[in-house]
Amino acid sequence: MCKRFTGGGGVCEKGSAFRMLSYVLLAVLLAIPFSLHAQSYSGTITGTVTDPSGAAVPGATITVINTGTAAKVTTKSDAQGNFSVAQLPVGI
């Protein structure tokens, strides 16, 4: 931290720049674990169900199956034929 005198000049304490850099570096290092924890290991499947003529199919049943665990998630398409299945665990 710099000290100012009434004479118009200023003088900085020895090591103040190093101390400030140390605080900034410490803050960055403390923030890294939080950003790493934000990574997720899941996926989302989205799409649109259409018939052979290209028209949307509302209310179609969509089933997503993890072939490794046989886990199933079922949803229905909306009025425009769109669907989304979120938070799927990583798998095949």
C-alpha positions in Angstrom: 0.0 0.0 0.0 1.4 3.4 -0.9 1.6 6.3 1.7 1.2 9.8 0.5 2.8 12.9 2.0 1.5 16.5 1.9 4.6 17.5 -0.1 3.0 16.1 -3.3 5.3 13.1 -3.5 4.5 9.6 -2.6 6.5 6.7 -1.4 5.5 3.0 -1.5 6.2 0.5 1.2 8.9 -2.0 0.2 7.3 -5.2 -1.2 3.8 -3.8 -1.6 3.6 -4.7 -5.3 4.7 -8.3 -4.4 2.1 -8.5 -1.6 -0.7 -7.3 -4.0 0.4 -9.8 -6.6 0.4 -12.5 -3.9 -3.2 -11.7 -3.0 -4.3 -11.8 -6.6 -2.5 -15.1 -7.2 -4.1 -16.6 -4.0 -7.6 -15.5 -5.1 -7.1 -17.2 -8.5 -5.8 -20.4 -7.0 -8.7 -20.5 -4.6 -11.2 -20.1 -7.5 -9.8 -22.9 -9.6 -11.3 -25.8 -7.6 -14.8 -24.2 -8.0 -14.4 -23.9 -11.7 -13.2 -27.5 -12.0 -16.1 -28.8 -10.0 -18.5 -27.2 -12.4 -17.7 -29.7 -15.1 -20.5 -32.2 -15.6 -20.5 -35.7 -16.9 -23.9 -35.9 -18.5 -25.4 -35.2 -21.9 -28.6 -34.1 -23.6 -30.3 -35.5 -26.6 -32.6 -33.1 -28.6 -34.5 -33.5 -31.8 -37.6 -33.2 -33.8 -40.0 -36.0 -34.8 -41.3 -35.8 -38.3 -43.4 -38.0 -40.6 -42.2 -39.0 -44.1 -43.8 -35.8 -45.6 -41.7 -33.7 -43.1 -44.7 -32.7 -40.9 -44.1 -32.5 -37.2 -45.4 -35.4 -35.1 -46.8 -34.1 -31.8 -47.1 -36.4 -28.8 -44.7 -39.0 -30.2 -43.1 -41.2 -27.6 -39.3 -41.1 -27.5 -37.3 -43.7 -25.4 -33.6 -43.3 -24.8 -31.9 -46.6 -23.7 -28.4 -46.9 -22.2 -27.3 -50.2 -23.7 -24.6 -50.7 -21.1 -27.0 -50.5 -18.1 -30.4 -51.0 -19.7 -31.6 -47.7 -18.1 -34.5 -46.1 -20.0 -35.7 -42.5 -20.1 -39.0 -41.8 -21.9 -40.5 -38.5 -23.0 -43.0 -37.1 -25.5 -42.6 -34.6 -28.3 -44.3 -31.3 -28.0 -46.8 -29.7 -30.4 -44.1 -28.9 -32.9 -42.6 -32.4 -32.7 -39.6 -31.2 -30.6 -38.2 -33.2 -27.7 -35.3 -33.0 -25.3 -33.9 -35.5 -22.8 -31.4 -33.9 -20.4 -29.1 -35.0 -17.6 -28.3 -38.4 -19.2 -25.4 -40.1 -17.5 -22.4 -40.9 -19.7 -22.8 -44.3 -21.4 -23.5 -46.1 -24.6 
